[in-house]
């Protein structure tokens, strides 16, 4: 179902659309996902709603279920957002070092009155 109305208290949170992850297999072509995300970003910005990009910049400290990761083998730009997203200066960037974007980052979901 297409999105036809944006709630006036919504935010767009885009997670892991970065150079080092965008080439992984997905159900839909990555180019389509990125293009649709860029369109959503434009719609949110036009309405004065926040756009938040979340990228992963490292492995979680300590032991993880996935085991240790060797990040030194990745290209130096692997954590950069794909440029096709059209990030604007007013957009927010949250960098994470865990699987989840809500724990141990500056992305605060509290205080919404919920």
C-alpha positions in Angstrom: 0.0 0.0 0.0 1.5 3.4 -1.0 2.1 6.0 1.7 -0.3 8.9 0.9 -0.1 10.9 4.2 2.7 11.6 6.7 1.8 12.0 10.3 2.9 15.4 11.6 4.9 13.9 14.4 6.7 11.3 12.4 10.4 10.9 11.7 12.1 8.9 9.0 14.8 6.6 10.4 17.0 5.1 7.7 19.2 2.3 9.0 22.4 0.8 7.5 22.1 2.1 3.9 25.8 2.6 3.7 28.5 1.7 1.2 29.8 -1.4 3.1 26.3 -3.0 3.4 24.4 -1.8 0.3 25.8 -4.5 -1.9 24.5 -7.4 0.2 21.7 -9.5 -1.2 18.2 -8.2 -0.5 14.6 -9.2 -1.4 14.3 -6.2 -3.6 17.0 -4.6 -5.7 19.1 -2.3 -3.6 18.9 0.5 -6.2 15.1 0.5 -5.8 15.3 0.5 -2.0 17.8 3.5 -2.1 15.7 5.4 -4.6 12.5 5.0 -2.6 14.3 6.0 0.6 15.6 9.1 -1.1 12.1 10.0 -2.2 10.8 9.5 1.4 13.6 11.7 2.6 12.5 14.5 0.3 8.9 14.1 1.4 9.8 14.3 5.0 12.1 17.3 4.5 9.4 19.2 2.5 7.1 18.8 5.5 9.7 19.9 8.0 9.9 16.4 9.5 13.2 15.0 10.7 15.3 12.5 8.7 17.7 10.4 10.7 20.4 8.2 9.1 21.9 5.4 11.2 25.2 3.8 10.1 27.3 1.2 11.8 30.9 2.2 12.4 32.3 -0.7 14.4 31.7 -3.9 16.3 30.1 -3.9 19.8 32.6 -3.8 22.6 33.0 -7.1 24.4 31.6 -10.5 23.5 28.7 -10.7 21.0 26.7 -13.7 19.8 28.2 -13.2 16.3 31.7 -13.5 17.6 34.5 -11.1 17.0 34.6 -9.2 13.7 37.7 -8.1 11.9 36.9 -4.5 10.6 40.4 -3.9 9.4 39.7 -5.8 6.2 36.9 -3.4 5.2 37.4 -0.5 2.8 38.0 2.8 4.6 34.7 4.2 3.3 32.5 1.2 4.2 30.6 3.2 6.9 29.7 6.2 4.7 26.1 6.5 3.6 25.4 5.8 -0.1 25.5 9.2 -1.8 22.2 8.5 -3.7 20.3 9.1 -0.5 21.0 12.8 -0.9 21.8 13.5 2.8 21.1 17.2 3.7 23.0 19.2 6.3 19.9 19.3 8.5 19.6 15.5 8.6 20.7 13.7 11.7 23.4 11.0 11.7 23.6 8.4 14.4 26.5 6.0 14.4 26.2 2.7 16.1 28.5 -0.1 17.1 25.9 -2.6 17.8 23.2 -4.4 15.8 20.4 -2.1 17.3 20.3 1.6 16.7 18.5 2.4 20.0 21.0 1.1 22.6 24.3 2.8 23.2 23.7 5.6 20.6 22.4 9.2 20.7 19.1 8.1 19.1 16.7 8.8 22.0 13.2 7.2 21.7 12.2 8.4 25.2 10.5 11.6 26.0 7.8 11.2 23.3 5.1 11.1 25.9 4.5 7.4 25.4 
